[in-house]
């Protein structure tokens, strides 16, 4: 009997778990680039494509001699606010190294600088370092304790920042990348935005491809489910629901696992040990309701018009948002990239008034 409770669609794998399924531009490949001095690296791709899993994989694949420190920007922004994230990053780096390396003790001067620059404390008469200067100072001191080539910074959670905030942070990371190799997860809203193209030129881009469900995506997702469930084989009676979930996922690992997890729960309510297509239909209905709440005026028209093209006719800001949400999906063909609406959106596209259909 399969343990469906083992599925946690929203939680990325943490490193070298046996549930990991390798693919192109994997964390293993990125770790090779870092070891050969080819950082900074930007992992790009829409939410739910497995970016955080691959970032954690980098940490596990670097091997001995390296000191990777992960920075969850989303958590720091939520805790300290968008205005004070640089101070929060500096403090986090010191705290993590203190926790993980008993031989490291920050200098008194650095501790005083961090405390004096902390917005939670009242300002005294002492000098307050600018946030970027403080972060640079922290990296300099950590580099004196460690071989700076062995200190690797792993940044995730940039999706939580506004586009302007994200661009500002990328600019900071570009400037401090000379002090430590780094890998950054960058959302499509920034990759597609013209304002940061000069910044991204400093990073080695590693886009995570969304594998087409009718092609390489199917075996990848099947193996992903099998490993996450810890099963020797997937039962034959699961096949109808499994095949439909793969198709409707659009190739997104998180969407696929969410559909299968929710279908299993609905199936168990009806006394089924293996979900059927009826249970999957209920899971799909939940996803459609979540999507409906996120759609904005003009989205369906833009998605329908772009279907099968390179998507360049969609206004830049709208295109970046739809890519970030996973509503517009890029698939890499042999000689070009084409976009299609996510398969779950076909439900809404099919319900449109025929008079609203784009003119061929």
Backbone torsions as a table, in degrees:
resi	resn	phi	psi	omega
1	UNK	NA	132.8	-177.0
2	UNK	-80.4	143.5	-179.7
3	UNK	-94.7	90.7	-177.4
4	UNK	-69.5	-19.8	177.8
5	UNK	-66.7	-15.8	179.1
6	UNK	-71.2	-17.3	179.7
7	UNK	-78.6	125.5	175.5
8	UNK	-132.2	86.1	-171.3
9	UNK	-58.1	-31.1	-175.6
10	UNK	-87.5	-5.3	-175.4
11	UNK	-104.1	118.5	176.7
12	UNK	-70.9	153.1	173.1
13	UNK	-66.1	154.2	-171.3
14	UNK	-99.1	-9.7	-179.0
15	UNK	171.3	-102.6	-173.0
16	UNK	-109.1	40.7	176.6
17	UNK	-69.1	149.8	177.7
18	UNK	-66.7	-12.6	179.6
19	UNK	-75.6	-9.9	-176.2
20	UNK	-69.8	138.2	175.4
21	UNK	-120.6	120.3	-175.7
22	UNK	-76.2	151.9	177.3
23	UNK	-150.9	-178.6	179.3
24	UNK	-62.4	144.3	-178.9
25	UNK	59.3	39.5	-178.6
26	UNK	-74.5	168.8	176.9
27	UNK	-59.9	-32.1	177.9
28	UNK	-61.4	-44.2	179.7
29	UNK	-65.6	-40.7	-180.0
30	UNK	-65.2	-39.0	177.9
31	UNK	-61.4	-36.8	176.4
32	UNK	-61.3	-42.5	178.4
33	UNK	-61.1	-43.3	-179.6
34	UNK	-63.4	-44.1	-178.6
35	UNK	-64.0	-26.2	-179.3
36	UNK	-97.3	15.4	174.6
37	UNK	75.8	23.6	-177.0
38	UNK	-103.0	24.7	172.3
39	UNK	-90.4	162.1	8.4
40	UNK	-79.3	151.8	-178.7
41	UNK	-121.2	138.4	175.1
42	UNK	-113.0	116.8	173.7
43	UNK	-86.1	121.6	-178.0
44	UNK	-118.2	159.7	-179.9
45	UNK	149.2	159.4	-179.1
46	UNK	-71.9	163.9	175.6
47	UNK	-58.5	137.6	179.0
48	UNK	88.7	2.9	-179.1
49	UNK	-89.1	-6.9	178.6
50	UNK	101.1	20.5	-177.9
51	UNK	-62.4	-44.5	-177.4
52	UNK	-67.6	-37.4	176.3
53	UNK	-59.7	-43.7	-179.5
54	UNK	-68.5	-34.6	176.2
55	UNK	-63.4	-44.0	177.0
56	UNK	-65.0	-32.5	177.9
57	UNK	-64.0	-36.2	176.5
58	UNK	-57.1	-45.6	-179.8
59	UNK	-56.9	-45.1	-179.1
60	UNK	-73.2	-28.5	-174.7
61	UNK	-85.8	-13.3	-177.4
62	UNK	-64.9	-33.7	177.3
63	UNK	83.8	179.1	-177.3
64	UNK	-63.8	153.2	179.3
65	UNK	93.7	-14.5	178.5
66	UNK	-105.4	151.3	179.7
67	UNK	-122.4	81.4	178.5
68	UNK	-76.9	135.9	176.2
69	UNK	-124.3	119.8	179.6
70	UNK	-87.3	140.2	178.3
71	UNK	-123.7	112.0	178.1
72	UNK	-88.4	93.8	-176.1
73	UNK	-63.2	-34.4	-179.9
74	UNK	-61.1	-44.3	-179.3
75	UNK	-67.5	-41.2	-179.8
76	UNK	-66.0	-39.8	179.5
77	UNK	-66.2	-41.9	179.3
78	UNK	-64.5	-35.8	-176.0
79	UNK	-82.5	-38.0	-172.0
80	UNK	-112.5	-8.4	-177.9
81	UNK	88.4	158.5	-176.6
82	UNK	-71.3	-18.2	-176.4
83	UNK	-81.2	-19.9	-170.5
84	UNK	-121.7	25.6	-173.2
85	UNK	-70.2	-30.5	-179.2
86	UNK	-66.4	-42.9	175.0
87	UNK	-61.1	-41.6	-179.1
88	UNK	-63.9	-38.9	177.9
89	UNK	-63.4	-46.5	-179.4
90	UNK	-58.8	-46.9	-179.4
91	UNK	-65.2	-39.5	-179.5
92	UNK	-63.0	-42.7	-178.9
93	UNK	-61.3	-43.7	179.2
94	UNK	-65.1	-45.6	-179.1
95	UNK	-60.6	-42.5	-178.6
96	UNK	-65.0	-42.3	-179.1
97	UNK	-68.9	-36.3	175.7
98	UNK	-61.5	-41.9	-178.9
99	UNK	-66.9	-35.7	-171.0
100	UNK	-98.9	-15.4	-176.2
101	UNK	-131.4	101.1	-176.2
102	UNK	-65.6	-17.8	-178.5
103	UNK	-83.5	-7.0	-176.7
104	UNK	-100.9	128.8	171.4
105	UNK	-131.7	121.5	-179.4
106	UNK	-63.3	149.1	179.5
107	UNK	-67.3	155.5	178.7
108	UNK	-59.8	-38.8	-179.4
109	UNK	-62.5	-40.6	-179.5
110	UNK	-68.3	-41.2	177.9
111	UNK	-59.8	-43.1	-179.8
112	UNK	-67.0	-37.4	178.0
113	UNK	-64.5	-43.1	179.8
114	UNK	-63.6	-43.9	-178.8
115	UNK	-67.2	-42.6	-179.2
116	UNK	-65.7	-28.0	-178.4
117	UNK	-91.4	-2.7	-177.7
118	UNK	-74.3	120.8	-179.4
119	UNK	-65.1	-14.8	179.7
120	UNK	-77.1	-17.1	-179.7
121	UNK	-102.3	148.5	175.8
122	UNK	-69.6	146.1	-178.1
123	UNK	-73.8	130.5	174.3
124	UNK	-98.4	-170.4	-179.2
125	UNK	-75.7	-11.3	-176.8
126	UNK	-70.6	166.6	-178.9
127	UNK	-74.0	134.1	177.0
128	UNK	-104.0	121.0	-179.0
129	UNK	-76.0	144.6	174.3
130	UNK	-63.4	146.3	-175.2
131	UNK	-54.3	-44.8	-179.8
132	UNK	-65.2	-40.2	178.0
133	UNK	-63.8	-38.8	178.1
134	UNK	-64.5	-45.5	180.0
135	UNK	-63.2	-41.8	178.0
136	UNK	-62.5	-40.1	178.0
137	UNK	-64.1	-40.0	177.6
138	UNK	-61.7	-47.6	-179.9
139	UNK	-63.4	-35.3	177.1
140	UNK	-64.0	-42.8	179.5
141	UNK	-69.4	-40.2	177.9
142	UNK	-63.4	-36.6	178.4
143	UNK	-66.6	-28.2	176.3
144	UNK	-73.1	-31.9	178.6
145	UNK	-78.6	-38.6	-179.8
146	UNK	-112.8	160.8	166.0
147	UNK	-63.9	118.8	-175.0
148	UNK	-57.9	-22.6	178.0
149	UNK	-75.3	-16.6	-179.2
150	UNK	-93.8	-14.5	175.5
151	UNK	-84.9	117.5	-177.4
152	UNK	-121.1	124.7	-179.5
153	UNK	-98.5	131.3	-178.0
154	UNK	-119.7	111.4	-175.1
155	UNK	-106.9	128.9	175.8
156	UNK	-132.3	165.8	173.8
157	UNK	88.4	14.7	179.8
158	UNK	-66.0	-17.2	177.8
159	UNK	-59.7	-27.5	-176.5
160	UNK	-73.6	-18.8	-180.0
161	UNK	-83.8	153.4	171.6
162	UNK	-66.9	164.2	179.4
163	UNK	-59.1	-40.9	179.4
164	UNK	-65.3	-42.3	178.4
165	UNK	-65.2	-41.6	179.4
166	UNK	-63.4	-40.9	178.0
167	UNK	-64.3	-40.4	178.6
168	UNK	-63.6	-41.1	179.8
169	UNK	-68.0	-39.8	176.3
170	UNK	-59.9	-37.1	178.8
171	UNK	-64.7	-41.1	177.9
172	UNK	-64.6	-45.6	-178.2
173	UNK	-63.8	-37.4	176.4
174	UNK	-60.9	-40.0	-176.6
175	UNK	-72.1	-31.1	-178.3
176	UNK	-96.3	-2.4	-177.6
177	UNK	-62.9	-22.0	178.3
178	UNK	-68.0	-20.1	-178.0
179	UNK	-91.8	-19.2	180.0
180	UNK	-161.1	136.9	173.8
181	UNK	-61.3	147.8	-179.7
182	UNK	-148.4	155.0	173.2
183	UNK	-126.9	129.4	-174.3
184	UNK	-125.8	132.1	171.6
185	UNK	-84.5	120.5	-174.7
186	UNK	-117.5	125.3	-179.8
187	UNK	-72.8	156.7	179.6
188	UNK	-59.4	-27.8	-179.7
189	UNK	-60.6	-29.1	177.0
190	UNK	-87.7	-39.1	-179.3
191	UNK	-62.6	-38.5	-177.1
192	UNK	-84.1	-9.2	-177.4
193	UNK	-83.4	131.5	-178.0
194	UNK	-66.1	-22.1	-174.8
195	UNK	-68.7	-19.6	-175.1
196	UNK	-114.5	9.2	-178.4
197	UNK	-61.3	-36.3	178.3
198	UNK	-67.5	-32.4	178.0
199	UNK	-71.0	-44.5	-177.2
200	UNK	-67.0	-20.2	177.2
201	UNK	-62.8	-20.2	178.3
202	UNK	-84.0	-10.3	-178.2
203	UNK	-108.0	149.8	172.2
204	UNK	-87.6	111.6	-175.3
205	UNK	-78.9	130.8	177.0
206	UNK	-126.0	85.5	-179.3
207	UNK	-73.5	133.4	175.0
208	UNK	-83.1	115.6	-177.0
209	UNK	-74.4	142.3	168.7
210	UNK	-87.7	114.5	-175.6
211	UNK	-78.9	128.2	-178.3
212	UNK	-58.7	132.3	-179.0
213	UNK	-60.4	-29.1	-179.3
214	UNK	-83.6	-0.5	179.9
215	UNK	-125.3	-122.2	-176.5
216	UNK	-66.9	-18.3	-178.8
217	UNK	-64.7	-33.9	-176.5
218	UNK	-63.8	-54.0	179.2
219	UNK	-64.1	-33.6	178.1
220	UNK	-62.4	-48.2	-177.7
221	UNK	-69.5	-35.8	176.6
222	UNK	-61.8	-45.0	179.8
223	UNK	-67.8	-36.0	176.7
224	UNK	-60.0	-46.9	179.6
225	UNK	-65.0	-43.9	-178.6
226	UNK	-59.1	-44.5	-178.1
227	UNK	-71.1	-39.8	179.4
228	UNK	-63.9	-32.7	178.8
229	UNK	-83.8	-12.8	-177.4
230	UNK	66.9	33.3	-176.1
231	UNK	-100.2	146.8	174.4
232	UNK	-67.3	-44.1	178.3
233	UNK	-146.4	156.3	174.3
234	UNK	-87.7	133.6	-175.9
235	UNK	-65.1	147.5	-177.6
236	UNK	-62.3	-33.5	-177.8
237	UNK	-68.9	-13.1	177.6
238	UNK	-81.2	-16.3	-168.6
239	UNK	-56.2	-45.7	-178.5
240	UNK	-58.6	-47.6	179.4
241	UNK	-68.8	-38.0	-179.0
242	UNK	-62.7	-47.6	-178.8
243	UNK	-62.5	-39.8	-179.9
244	UNK	-70.0	-38.7	178.4
245	UNK	-64.4	-39.0	176.9
246	UNK	-61.3	-45.9	-178.9
247	UNK	-62.8	-45.5	-176.1
248	UNK	-74.3	-18.6	-179.1
249	UNK	-71.6	-21.5	-175.4
250	UNK	70.6	8.2	-177.6
251	UNK	95.0	-0.2	-179.6
252	UNK	-80.7	121.2	179.7
253	UNK	-57.6	-44.5	-176.0
254	UNK	-66.0	-42.7	179.2
255	UNK	-62.4	-43.9	-179.8
256	UNK	-60.9	-49.0	-178.7
257	UNK	-65.4	-35.6	178.1
258	UNK	-65.5	-43.9	178.1
259	UNK	-60.5	-44.8	-178.3
260	UNK	-68.6	-40.5	178.9
261	UNK	-62.7	-50.0	-178.2
262	UNK	-66.4	-37.7	177.2
263	UNK	-62.7	-39.2	178.6
264	UNK	-63.4	-39.6	179.5
265	UNK	-65.7	-46.0	178.5
266	UNK	-63.5	-37.2	177.3
267	UNK	-64.3	-40.9	179.3
268	UNK	-64.9	-34.1	176.2
269	UNK	-59.9	-34.7	179.4
270	UNK	-92.0	9.9	176.4
271	UNK	83.0	18.3	-179.0
272	UNK	-97.3	135.1	174.7
273	UNK	-83.0	-22.5	177.5
274	UNK	-127.0	126.5	-177.1
275	UNK	-66.2	143.3	176.4
276	UNK	-107.0	-175.4	-176.8
277	UNK	-67.9	-27.0	175.6
278	UNK	-65.3	-43.8	177.5
279	UNK	-64.8	-38.6	177.8
280	UNK	-63.8	-37.2	178.4
281	UNK	-59.2	-38.2	177.2
282	UNK	-67.4	-38.6	177.5
283	UNK	-65.3	-39.3	178.2
284	UNK	-63.7	-40.4	179.8
285	UNK	-60.1	-38.0	177.4
286	UNK	-63.8	-43.1	179.7
287	UNK	-65.4	-39.3	179.4
288	UNK	-63.2	-38.5	178.8
289	UNK	-65.1	-40.7	177.9
290	UNK	-64.1	-40.1	179.2
291	UNK	-67.0	-42.5	-177.6
292	UNK	-56.5	-37.9	-177.9
293	UNK	-70.5	-19.3	-177.3
294	UNK	-97.3	-15.4	-178.5
295	UNK	-68.9	141.2	177.8
296	UNK	-114.1	164.5	-179.6
297	UNK	-57.3	131.4	178.6
298	UNK	89.5	-8.1	-177.5
299	UNK	-66.2	-46.9	-176.6
300	UNK	-64.2	-39.1	179.0
301	UNK	-64.0	-41.8	179.7
302	UNK	-66.6	-41.2	-179.5
303	UNK	-65.6	-42.5	-179.6
304	UNK	-64.9	-40.4	-178.0
305	UNK	-69.4	-30.9	-176.1
306	UNK	-86.5	-12.6	-173.6
307	UNK	-53.4	120.2	177.4
308	UNK	86.3	-1.8	179.3
309	UNK	-103.2	-169.8	174.7
310	UNK	-85.2	-3.5	175.4
311	UNK	76.3	13.1	-175.2
312	UNK	-77.3	-12.3	179.6
313	UNK	-80.0	-10.5	178.3
314	UNK	-80.7	135.9	175.8
315	UNK	-50.9	141.7	-169.5
316	UNK	-55.3	-46.8	-176.8
317	UNK	-65.3	-41.5	179.2
318	UNK	-66.9	-41.5	179.2
319	UNK	-61.9	-44.0	179.5
320	UNK	-62.1	-41.4	179.8
321	UNK	-66.3	-44.6	-178.5
322	UNK	-65.0	-36.4	176.5
323	UNK	-67.3	-42.1	180.0
324	UNK	-62.9	-41.7	180.0
325	UNK	-72.3	-16.4	-175.9
326	UNK	82.7	9.7	178.3
327	UNK	-77.0	-32.4	173.8
328	UNK	-108.3	124.2	-172.3
329	UNK	-115.4	128.8	176.5
330	UNK	-92.5	130.4	174.9
331	UNK	-121.5	132.2	-178.6
332	UNK	-88.2	115.7	173.8
333	UNK	-92.1	-177.7	-175.7
334	UNK	-61.8	-40.4	-173.5
335	UNK	-119.5	-2.1	-178.9
336	UNK	-164.1	171.1	176.9
337	UNK	-107.8	131.9	176.3
338	UNK	-121.1	158.5	179.5
339	UNK	-119.4	149.7	174.5
340	UNK	-140.4	151.3	170.6
341	UNK	-63.0	147.5	175.0
342	UNK	-57.0	139.3	-176.9
343	UNK	-53.3	-32.9	179.6
344	UNK	-65.4	-24.5	180.0
345	UNK	-75.3	-12.8	177.6
346	UNK	-58.4	-30.1	178.5
347	UNK	-58.0	-45.4	-178.5
348	UNK	-77.5	-36.4	179.3
349	UNK	-64.8	-38.2	-179.3
350	UNK	-70.3	-21.2	-178.7
351	UNK	-87.1	-5.9	-178.5
352	UNK	-67.7	155.9	174.8
353	UNK	-63.8	130.2	179.5
354	UNK	-53.7	-27.1	-179.5
355	UNK	-69.9	-15.5	179.9
356	UNK	-89.1	-4.6	-177.4
357	UNK	-66.1	143.5	-179.9
358	UNK	-65.5	147.3	177.9
359	UNK	-77.9	128.5	-179.9
360	UNK	-59.2	NA	NA
